[in-house]
Amino acid sequence: MSTFKAPKGTYDLTPPDSAKYLAVREAISAPLKNSGYGYIETPGFEDVALFSRGVGESTDIVSKEMYTLTTKGGSELALRPEGTASVLRAALEANLHKLGNLPVKLWYSGSYYRYERPQKGRYRHFSQVGAEAIGAEDPALDAELIILADQAYRTLGLQNFRILLNSLGDKECRPVYRDALQEFLRELDLDEDTRRRIDLNPLRVLDDKRPEVQKQLVGAPVLRDYLCDACKAYHEEVRDLLTAAGVVYEDDEKLVRGLDYYTRTTFEFVHDGLGSQSAVGGGGRYDGLSEMIGGPALPSVGWALGVDRTVLALEAEGIELELPSSTSVFAVPLGEEARRVLFAKVTELRRAGVAADFAFGGRGLKGAMKSANRSGARFTVVAGERDLAEGVVQLKDMESGEQQAVALDALVAEVQQKLA
């Protein structure tokens, strides 16, 4: 064993479990690729100011959870704690919004970093697939993204997840609500840290999960009562479009999400089998973020779904994904001449698009057949000197146990036909 271990709060992905994570990423991104979203990749670290301005100084993410570093040149950088600010920065830098086709629709997949107290479902390094639609204010776009996430989860077979939906209002009606909420919160018996939040971002107090805080929040002003007519109409349309698409959601007037940049539509995907870390993903509309980071006005909406959380949700529902075997044919040579001939055949099979592997390390028949079994291969090809003298190999079906001699020259075609 190595003297080194993965850092606290992180995990390694190793086979065979890693195949499940790949399948989840694939399932989440498939509906996006099918709906006009192009792939984008951004650096793992960015200028600290991008997140403090975009995500918000008052958020836990920026004030407590960001990994920051100072480079040799004196630049202040942060490992990315979330994807949206980076993606928007990259889109603005590449002038994607000037190419004439708005919204700019992008999807991404990557690792994110937050210094949190590690627990099941909450890591310091985690993996997400996200989507952003930049540059259009349209309830149909908000609905599209929620529908695509719902579709992704359904194709994985998940059933016990719920979609929570709320509207946070816009720059017209939110300040009025903020004032009313601050007035209410200042009368409560709260600790210093929470009192500081009242001035910085009072909506975050509503998100406090502690029972002693929740108890005092009964009777707090509700955002829904303060929405202006435009925000109400916008929210109604999002809800109507979801209902028409057969997507079931629950209105949750306490849902605020932990980032300062959200406006109007916010939503969260929660799974009841995950205990306290029940959110598997979420997102919302962020109409002012582009201006916050120095860009033009570009109303946008997006989400990110946690790959690790989704895997936990699948396990909670007892769902086994049908993962294709990584190997179709496993070659077992007996003797030096067979080693040379079968290695060439394995190369030929791979070039023909057949997943093939080889018994490396020159072990005997028994050890090599164990390897063939573990590989999950559908067929094993065995050849010794006598076989080669006759110009054949033995092709064994690992499911039925049947074995037949196949002419060496016809092996690739025979395997392709059987696999088809």
C-alpha positions in Angstrom: 0.0 0.0 0.0 1.2 3.5 -0.7 2.2 5.8 2.1 -0.1 8.4 0.6 -3.9 8.6 0.8 -6.5 10.7 -1.1 -6.9 14.1 0.8 -9.6 14.2 3.5 -13.1 14.7 2.0 -12.1 13.5 -1.5 -12.5 10.1 -3.2 -10.9 8.2 -6.0 -13.0 6.7 -8.8 -11.7 3.2 -9.7 -13.1 0.4 -11.8 -15.7 -1.2 -11.7 -17.5 1.6 -9.8 -16.2 4.3 -12.1 -18.2 2.8 -15.0 -21.4 3.8 -13.0 -20.2 7.4 -12.8 -19.4 7.5 -16.5 -22.9 6.1 -17.3 -24.5 8.8 -15.1 -22.6 11.6 -16.8 -23.6 10.2 -20.1 -27.3 10.0 -19.1 -27.3 13.6 -17.8 -25.6 15.0 -20.9 -27.5 13.0 -23.6 -30.7 15.1 -23.5 -28.6 18.3 -23.6 -26.6 17.2 -26.7 -30.0 16.5 -28.2 -31.3 20.0 -27.5 -28.8 22.3 -29.0 -26.3 22.5 -26.1 -22.6 22.6 -27.0 -19.8 21.4 -24.8 -17.6 23.9 -22.9 -14.6 23.3 -20.6 -13.1 25.9 -18.3 -10.0 25.9 -16.1 -10.1 24.3 -12.6 -9.1 27.6 -11.0 -10.1 31.2 -11.7 -9.5 34.7 -10.4 -10.9 34.9 -6.8 -12.8 38.0 -7.7 -14.9 36.2 -10.3 -16.6 34.2 -7.5 -16.7 36.9 -4.8 -18.5 39.2 -7.3 -20.6 36.6 -9.0 -21.5 34.0 -6.4 -21.5 36.7 -3.6 -19.3 37.8 -0.7 -22.1 36.8 1.8 -22.5 33.2 0.7 -20.9 30.4 2.7 -19.3 29.3 -0.5 -17.2 32.4 -0.8 -16.8 33.3 2.9 -16.0 29.8 4.2 -15.7 27.1 1.6 -13.4 28.4 -1.2 -9.9 27.0 -1.7 -7.7 30.0 -2.5 -4.1 30.3 -3.5 -1.6 33.1 -4.3 0.6 32.3 -7.3 4.3 33.1 -7.5 3.3 36.1 -9.6 1.0 37.4 -6.8 -2.3 36.6 -8.5 -5.1 35.5 -6.1 -6.8 32.4 -7.5 -9.5 30.0 -6.3 -10.3 26.4 -7.2 -13.7 26.7 -8.8 -16.5 26.0 -6.2 -19.3 26.0 -8.9 -19.6 26.1 -12.6 -21.9 28.9 -13.7 -19.6 31.9 -13.1 -16.7 30.2 -15.0 -18.9 29.2 -17.9 -20.3 32.7 -18.2 -16.8 34.3 -18.0 -15.6 31.9 -20.8 -18.6 32.7 -23.0 -18.1 36.4 -22.6 -14.4 36.2 -23.2 -15.0 34.2 -26.4 -17.8 36.7 -27.4 -20.2 33.8 -28.0 -23.1 36.2 -27.3 -22.1 38.3 -30.4 -22.3 35.4 -32.8 -26.0 36.2 -33.4 -27.7 33.1 -32.1 -29.1 33.7 -28.6 -29.5 32.0 -26.2 -25.9 30.5 -26.2 -26.6 27.0 -24.9 -23.7 25.2 -23.2 -23.2 22.1 -21.2 -20.2 21.0 -19.1 -18.8 18.3 -16.8 -16.1 18.6 -14.3 -14.8 18.6 -10.7 -15.6 21.4 -8.2 -14.0 22.1 -4.8 -15.4 23.3 -1.5 -13.9 23.2 2.0 -16.8 21.6 3.8 -17.2 19.2 6.7 -17.1 15.9 4.9 -20.0 13.5 5.3 -21.8 11.0 3.1 -22.9 12.8 -0.1 -20.9 15.9 0.7 -17.3 16.0 -0.4 -14.6 18.6 -0.7 -14.1 17.5 -4.3 -17.2 16.6 -6.2 -18.3 16.1 -9.8 -21.2 17.8 -11.6 -22.7 18.0 -15.0 -24.2 21.4 -15.7 -26.1 23.4 -18.4 -26.4 27.1 -19.0 -28.6 29.0 -21.5 -27.2 32.5 -21.8 -28.7 35.6 -23.3 -32.5 35.1 -23.4 -35.3 35.8 -20.9 -38.0 33.3 -21.7 -40.0 31.1 -19.4 -39.8 28.3 -22.0 -36.1 28.2 -21.5 -36.4 27.8 -17.7 -39.0 25.0 -18.4 -36.8 23.4 -21.0 -33.9 23.0 -18.6 -36.1 21.5 -15.8 -37.6 19.1 -18.3 -34.2 18.0 -19.6 -33.0 17.3 -16.1 -36.2 15.4 -15.3 -35.7 13.4 -18.5 -32.1 12.5 -17.6 -33.2 11.2 -14.2 -36.0 9.2 -15.7 -33.8 7.5 -18.2 -31.6 6.4 -15.3 -34.7 4.8 -13.8 -34.9 7.2 -10.8 -38.4 7.7 -9.4 -38.1 9.0 -5.8 -36.9 12.5 -6.6 -39.0 15.6 -6.3 -38.6 19.0 -8.1 -39.0 22.0 -5.8 -39.9 25.3 -7.5 -40.0 28.9 -6.5 -39.6 32.5 -7.8 -37.2 34.9 -6.2 -38.6 38.0 -8.0 -36.4 40.5 -9.8 -34.6 43.8 -9.1 -38.0 45.6 -9.0 -39.8 43.5 -6.4 -37.0 41.7 -4.5 -35.7 44.8 -2.6 -39.2 45.5 -1.2 -39.4 42.0 0.1 -35.8 42.2 1.4 -36.7 45.2 3.5 -39.7 43.5 5.0 -37.8 40.3 5.7 -34.9 42.2 7.4 -37.4 44.0 9.6 -38.9 40.7 10.7 -35.5 39.0 11.2 -34.1 41.8 13.4 -36.7 41.0 16.0 -35.6 37.4 16.4 -33.2 35.8 18.9 -30.3 34.8 16.5 -26.6 34.3 17.0 -24.0 36.8 15.8 -23.1 34.9 12.5 -26.8 34.7 11.5 -27.4 38.4 12.5 -24.6 39.4 10.1 -26.4 37.6 7.3 -29.5 39.7 7.9 -27.7 42.7 6.5 -25.7 40.9 3.8 -28.3 38.5 2.4 -31.4 37.9 4.5 -32.8 35.3 2.2 -30.0 33.0 3.3 -31.4 33.0 6.8 -34.6 31.3 5.5 -32.3 28.5 4.2 -30.9 27.8 7.7 -31.6 24.2 8.5 -31.3 24.4 12.3 -34.6 23.7 14.1 -34.1 26.5 16.6 -33.9 29.0 13.7 -36.7 27.4 11.7 -39.0 27.6 14.7 -38.6 31.4 14.8 -39.2 31.7 11.1 -42.9 30.8 11.4 -44.9 33.8 10.1 -41.9 35.3 8.2 -43.0 37.4 5.2 -43.3 35.2 2.1 -41.7 36.3 -1.2 -44.7 35.1 -3.2 -46.8 38.0 -1.6 -44.3 40.5 -2.8 -43.8 39.4 -6.4 -44.6 42.1 -9.0 -47.1 41.3 -11.8 -44.4 40.7 -14.4 -42.6 38.1 -12.1 -45.9 36.5 -11.2 -46.9 36.1 -14.9 -43.4 34.8 -15.8 -43.6 32.2 -13.0 -47.1 31.1 -14.0 -45.9 30.4 -17.5 -43.0 28.3 -16.3 -45.4 26.3 -14.2 -47.9 25.9 -17.1 -45.2 24.7 -19.5 -43.9 22.1 -16.9 -47.4 20.8 -16.3 -48.1 20.6 -20.0 -45.0 18.5 -20.4 -46.1 16.1 -17.6 -43.4 17.2 -15.2 -44.5 17.0 -11.6 -43.1 19.7 -9.3 -43.9 21.2 -5.8 -44.1 24.9 -5.0 -41.6 25.6 -2.2 -41.8 29.3 -1.0 -38.8 28.8 1.2 -36.5 27.7 -1.6 -33.7 30.3 -2.0 -30.6 28.3 -3.2 -27.2 29.3 -1.8 -25.9 31.7 -4.4 -26.5 35.4 -4.6 -27.0 35.6 -8.4 -30.4 33.9 -8.7 -33.4 35.9 -9.9 -37.0 34.7 -10.7 -37.1 30.9 -11.3 -35.2 28.7 -8.8 -35.5 25.0 -8.5 -34.0 22.1 -6.7 -34.0 18.3 -7.3 -34.2 16.4 -4.0 -34.1 12.7 -3.3 -35.7 11.3 -0.2 -33.3 8.4 0.1 -30.2 10.5 0.9 -30.8 11.7 4.4 -29.7 15.3 5.3 -27.8 15.9 2.0 -31.0 15.4 0.0 -30.4 17.8 -2.9 -29.1 16.0 -6.0 -29.0 19.1 -8.1 -30.6 22.5 -8.8 -30.4 25.8 -10.5 -32.3 28.8 -11.6 -32.3 32.1 -13.5 -29.5 34.6 -13.0 -30.4 37.7 -15.0 -27.9 40.1 -13.4 -24.7 37.9 -13.2 -23.2 39.0 -16.5 -23.2 42.6 -15.4 -21.8 41.7 -12.0 -18.7 40.3 -13.7 -18.3 43.2 -16.1 -20.3 41.9 -19.1 -23.4 43.3 -20.9 -26.9 42.5 -19.8 -27.4 38.8 -20.6 -30.4 37.2 -18.8 -29.6 33.5 -18.4 -30.7 30.3 -16.7 -28.9 27.1 -15.8 -28.5 24.1 -13.5 -25.9 21.7 -12.2 -26.6 18.1 -11.1 -24.3 16.2 -8.8 -22.8 13.0 -10.3 -21.9 11.6 -6.9 -25.3 12.5 -5.4 -27.0 10.9 -8.4 -25.0 7.7 -7.9 -26.1 7.7 -4.2 -29.7 8.2 -5.3 -29.5 5.2 -7.6 -28.1 3.1 -4.8 -30.8 4.3 -2.4 -33.5 3.0 -4.9 -31.6 -0.2 -5.5 -31.2 0.6 -9.2 -28.4 -1.4 -11.0 -27.5 0.3 -14.2 -27.0 -2.1 -17.2 -23.4 -1.4 -18.0 -22.0 -2.9 -21.2 -19.1 -5.2 -20.6 -15.8 -3.5 -21.3 -14.4 -6.7 -23.0 -16.1 -8.9 -25.6 -13.2 -11.2 -26.4 -10.4 -12.4 -24.2 -7.4 -14.2 -25.8 -5.5 -17.0 -24.0 -2.3 -18.2 -25.8 -0.6 -21.4 -24.8 3.1 -21.2 -25.8 5.3 -18.6 -27.5 4.1 -19.1 -31.1 0.4 -18.7 -29.9 1.4 -15.6 -28.0 2.6 -13.9 -31.2 -0.3 -15.0 -33.3 -3.1 -14.2 -30.8 -1.6 -10.9 -29.9 -1.8 -10.0 -33.6 -5.4 -11.2 -33.7 -6.4 -9.1 -30.6 -5.0 -6.0 -32.5 -7.0 -7.0 -35.6 -10.2 -7.4 -33.5 -9.7 -4.0 -31.9 -9.2 -2.4 -35.2 -12.4 -4.0 -36.4 -14.2 -2.3 -33.4 -14.4 -5.4 -31.1 -13.4 -4.8 -27.5 -10.7 -7.4 -26.9 -8.1 -8.1 -24.2 -5.2 -10.5 -23.8 -3.7 -12.8 -21.1 -0.6 -10.8 -20.3 2.2 -12.1 -18.1 2.5 -15.6 -19.6 0.4 -17.4 -16.9 -0.8 -21.0 -17.4 -4.2 -21.9 -18.7 -5.9 -22.0 -15.3 -4.8 -18.5 -14.3 -5.5 -17.1 -17.7 -9.0 -18.5 -17.8 -9.7 -16.9 -14.4 -8.6 -13.6 -15.9 -11.0 -14.2 -18.8 -13.8 -14.8 -16.4 -13.1 -11.7 -14.4 -13.0 -9.6 -17.6 -16.6 -10.3 -18.3 -15.8 -11.2 -21.9 -18.5 -13.0 -23.8 -16.0 -15.1 -25.7 -12.6 -16.6 -25.0 -10.1 -17.5 -27.8 -7.7 -20.2 -26.8 -4.9 -21.5 -29.0 -1.9 -23.9 -28.5 0.7 -25.4 -30.9 -1.7 -28.2 -32.2 -4.4 -25.6 -33.0 -2.0 -23.4 -34.9 -0.6 -26.4 -36.9 -4.2 -27.0 -38.0 -4.8 -23.2 -38.7 -7.6 -22.9 -36.1 -8.3 -21.5 -32.7 -10.8 -22.6 -30.0 -13.7 -20.1 -29.6 -15.5 -20.6 -26.2 -18.9 -19.0 -25.5 -18.5 -18.0 -21.8 -22.3 -17.9 -21.3 -23.2 -21.3 -22.7 -19.9 -23.0 -22.2 -19.9 -24.2 -25.8 -16.6 -24.4 -27.6 -15.9 -24.7 -31.4 -12.8 -24.7 -33.6 -12.8 -21.6 -35.9 -10.3 -21.0 -38.8 -7.8 -18.4 -37.7 -8.4 -16.4 -40.8 -12.2 -16.4 -40.2 -12.0 -15.4 -36.5 -12.7 -11.7 -36.8 -15.7 -12.2 -39.0 -17.1 -15.1 -36.9 -16.8 -13.0 -33.7 -18.4 -10.0 -35.3 -21.3 -12.1 -36.5 -21.8 -13.7 -33.1 -21.7 -10.4 -31.2 -24.2 -8.9 -33.7 
